[in-house]
Amino acid sequence: MKLFLDSADCEEVRLAAELGVISGVTTNPTLIAREGKDLRETVRTLATLVDGPISAEVVAEDAEGMIEEGRELAAIHPSVVIKLPIGLDGLRATQVLSRRGIKTNVTLVFSIAQALLAARAGATYVSPFVGRLDDLSANGISLVRGIAEVFTLHGISSEIIAASIRSPQDVADAACAGAHVATVPYRVLLQMAAHPLTDLGLARFRRDWKDAFGK
């Protein structure tokens, strides 16, 4: 399973890219607004930091506007993937952009039915939201698993991005459930590298070395 960084903070992306573990970046209007920078400027910078897909989300509410925005964003860099919301207008835009050779990521997916529609419209990626379902006492990982089973059963090539990831356990569960990608916040990426037993083990190694050799 690949890891994307879910961030519009270019410094976070740079630091994550230096670890050699991320294969792409996803953004959304909330993340862009939080940084207070122009979407197109941010996408250009991200494309220089990561050699992989950069998801940039449209904000238009109708299919025609989404298509126009998608074409403009895709022209920024070959790595750009157009992120579109599930829904009738989003599906129409996904079909048009996909037929024009533009990669798409259909987001805000909360059911297998929605995922199936997105895939049949030509989506390159389908993004079920794990954490937001969990917030409602539903099971986000079960949705990822169900989508993966349906896609495998019917030979669907769209990749599943487990989104709205809240913890390292979510990442592990998404991998076991068959997600092709997990997109994670920088905070979660750092947590994935840490474990209290790792810290204890390292402290023991250093202590034993110092006791034996005095340095």
VOKOL-290789 format. One record per residue (C-alpha): x, y, z. Coordinates in steps of 0.25 Angstrom, whole numbers, padded with zeros to 4 digits, always signed. Each point is the difference from the previous one (the first is absolute). Layout:
BEGIN
XYZ/...
END
This chain:
BEGIN
+0000+0000+0000/+0005+0014-0004/+0000+0012+0010/-0004+0014-0005/+0001+0012+0009/-0013+0007+0003/+0005+0014+0001/+0002+0014-0007/+0011+0004+0009/+0012+0000-0009/+0010-0001+0011/-0007-0013+0006/+0000-0006-0014/+0015+0003-0002/+0004-0006+0013/-0009-0012-0003/+0006-0002-0014/+0014+0000+0007/-0004-0013+0007/-0002-0007-0013/-0014-0006+0004/-0010+0008-0007/-0005-0002-0014/-0009+0012-0002/-0008+0011+0006/-0015+0003+0002/-0005+0014+0003/-0014+0005+0002/-0007+0014+0001/+0001+0000+0016/+0015-0003-0001/+0003+0010-0010/-0008+0011+0007/+0008-0003+0013/+0013+0003-0007/-0006+0013-0006/+0007-0002-0013/-0005-0001-0014/-0003-0014-0005/+0007+0001-0013/+0013+0005+0007/-0001-0011+0010/-0002-0011-0010/+0012+0005-0008/+0009+0000+0012/-0005-0014+0005/+0003-0006-0014/+0014+0004+0002/+0001-0007+0014/-0006-0013-0003/+0001-0009-0013/-0014-0005+0000/-0015+0004-0001/-0004+0013+0006/-0015+0000+0003/-0006+0014-0002/-0015+0002+0003/-0010+0008-0008/-0009+0010+0007/-0011+0002-0011/-0014-0006+0003/-0004-0003-0014/+0006-0010-0010/+0004+0010-0010/+0007+0009+0010/+0007-0013+0005/+0004-0004-0013/+0006+0014-0003/+0007+0001+0013/+0005-0014-0002/+0006+0003-0013/+0007+0012+0005/+0006-0007+0012/+0004-0012-0008/+0008+0009-0009/+0009+0005+0012/+0008-0013+0000/-0001-0014-0006/+0000-0006+0015/-0013+0007+0003/-0013-0008+0003/-0013+0007+0000/-0008-0003+0013/-0015+0001-0002/-0011-0003+0010/-0010-0011-0002/-0013+0004-0005/-0007+0001-0014/+0008+0012-0004/+0013-0006+0005/-0003-0013-0007/-0003+0008-0013/+0013+0008+0002/+0008-0013+0003/-0005-0006-0013/+0004+0012-0009/+0014+0002+0006/+0003-0015+0001/-0003-0001-0015/+0009+0011-0003/+0011-0007+0007/+0000+0008+0013/+0002-0008+0013/-0011+0001+0010/-0002-0002+0015/-0015-0001+0004/-0001+0004+0015/-0010+0000+0011/-0004-0015-0003/-0008-0006+0012/-0006-0012-0007/+0003-0012-0009/-0010+0005-0010/+0006+0014-0001/+0014-0007-0002/-0006-0008-0011/-0006+0012-0007/+0013+0007+0001/+0008-0011-0006/-0010-0002-0011/+0001+0015-0004/+0015-0003-0002/+0006+0005+0013/+0015-0003+0002/-0001+0000+0015/-0012-0001+0009/+0001+0005+0014/-0009-0006+0011/+0001+0008+0013/+0003-0009+0012/+0001+0010+0012/-0013+0007-0003/-0008-0013-0001/+0007-0004+0013/-0005+0013+0006/-0014-0004-0002/+0002-0014+0006/+0001-0006-0013/+0012-0008-0005/+0009+0007-0010/+0009-0012-0002/-0011-0009-0003/-0004+0009-0011/+0014+0000-0006/+0000-0015+0001/-0014-0001-0007/+0005+0009-0011/+0013-0008-0002/-0008-0013-0001/-0010+0006-0010/+0011+0006-0009/+0008-0014+0000/-0013-0008-0003/-0003+0009-0012/+0014+0003-0005/-0001+0015+0003/+0013+0007-0002/-0003+0013+0008/+0009+0000+0012/-0005+0002+0014/+0005+0011+0009/-0003-0001+0015/-0002+0014+0004/-0004+0007+0013/+0011-0008+0007/+0001+0003+0015/+0010-0009+0005/+0011-0010-0003/-0009-0011+0003/-0010+0005-0011/+0012-0001-0010/+0003-0014+0004/-0015-0004-0001/-0001+0007-0013/+0011-0008-0005/-0006-0013+0005/-0013+0003-0006/+0006+0002-0014/+0001+0015-0002/+0010+0003-0011/+0004+0013+0007/-0002+0007+0013/+0001+0015+0001/+0005+0004+0013/+0002+0013+0008/+0015+0004+0003/-0004-0002+0015/-0004-0015-0003/+0012-0002-0009/+0009+0004+0012/-0008-0009+0010/+0002-0012-0010/+0015+0001+0002/-0001+0000+0015/-0002-0011+0011/+0003+0000+0015/+0007-0013-0001/+0009+0005-0011/+0004+0012+0010/+0002-0010+0011/+0008-0009-0008/+0009+0011-0006/+0002+0005+0014/+0004-0014+0005/+0010-0001-0012/+0007+0013+0003/+0000-0003+0015/+0007-0013-0002/+0010+0005-0010/+0004+0012+0010/+0001-0010+0012/+0009-0009-0009/+0009+0010-0007/-0002+0013+0008/-0005+0008-0011/
END
